[in-house]
Amino acid sequence: MKIRLKYDAMGQSQFFKSLMALYLDNDPEMVKVVEKIKQKDKIMSKAKIKSAAKEISRGHALLKDLALTKSEIDDLFDLLEEVDSGE
């Protein structure tokens, strides 16, 4: 693993932190990896894996429809900084 990480110019800590961030953010590509692991190791049935994937997908769509995007949140913080610096 160390050789492979060295080839990719990445340390173990950075690699695992990045993986955890993708996992916690329900990144679509990471969801596929987790599904693959569940199928390979027979952790969940295929029906439950498919159901979980649909729920995650619906959650992403709902967040997109109802919540602020990352760029909108960044814009709000920029506006707040401008207001603070102007007073």
C-alpha positions in Angstrom: 0.0 0.0 0.0 2.8 2.4 0.9 4.4 1.9 -2.5 1.1 2.5 -4.3 0.5 5.7 -2.2 4.0 6.9 -2.9 3.4 6.4 -6.6 0.3 8.6 -6.2 2.3 11.1 -4.1 0.0 10.7 -1.2 0.6 9.8 2.5 -1.5 7.3 4.4 -3.0 9.9 6.6 -4.1 12.0 3.7 -5.5 9.0 1.9 -7.6 7.8 4.8 -8.8 11.3 5.7 -9.9 11.8 2.1 -11.7 8.4 2.0 -13.5 9.2 5.3 -14.6 12.6 3.9 -16.0 11.0 0.8 -17.8 8.3 2.8 -19.3 10.8 5.3 -20.4 13.1 2.4 -22.1 10.2 0.7 -20.1 10.9 -2.4 -21.8 9.0 -5.3 -18.6 7.3 -6.3 -17.9 6.2 -2.7 -21.4 4.9 -2.4 -20.7 2.6 -5.3 -17.5 1.4 -3.6 -19.3 0.7 -0.4 -22.1 -1.2 -2.3 -19.4 -3.3 -4.0 -17.8 -4.1 -0.6 -21.2 -5.0 0.8 -21.9 -7.3 -2.1 -18.5 -8.9 -2.1 -18.5 -9.6 1.6 -22.2 -10.4 1.7 -22.9 -7.8 4.3 -26.4 -6.9 3.0 -28.7 -8.5 0.5 -28.8 -7.1 -3.0 -32.3 -5.7 -2.4 -31.2 -3.9 0.7 -28.2 -2.5 -1.0 -30.3 -1.2 -3.9 -32.8 0.3 -1.5 -30.1 2.1 0.5 -28.6 3.5 -2.8 -32.1 4.8 -3.8 -32.5 6.4 -0.4 -29.1 8.1 -0.7 -30.0 9.3 -4.2 -33.3 10.7 -3.0 -31.5 12.4 -0.2 -29.1 14.1 -2.5 -32.0 15.3 -4.7 -33.9 16.6 -1.7 -30.9 18.5 -0.4 -30.4 20.0 -3.9 -34.0 21.0 -4.1 -34.4 22.4 -0.5 -31.0 23.3 0.8 -28.4 25.8 -0.1 -25.6 24.7 -2.4 -21.9 25.0 -1.2 -21.4 28.0 -3.5 -24.5 29.7 -2.1 -23.3 29.1 1.5 -19.8 30.5 0.5 -21.5 33.5 -1.0 -23.4 34.1 2.2 -20.2 34.0 4.3 -18.6 36.4 1.9 -21.5 38.8 2.3 -21.3 38.5 6.1 -17.5 39.2 5.9 -18.2 42.3 3.8 -20.8 43.5 6.3 -18.4 43.0 9.3 -15.6 44.8 7.6 -17.8 47.7 6.6 -19.0 48.5 10.1 
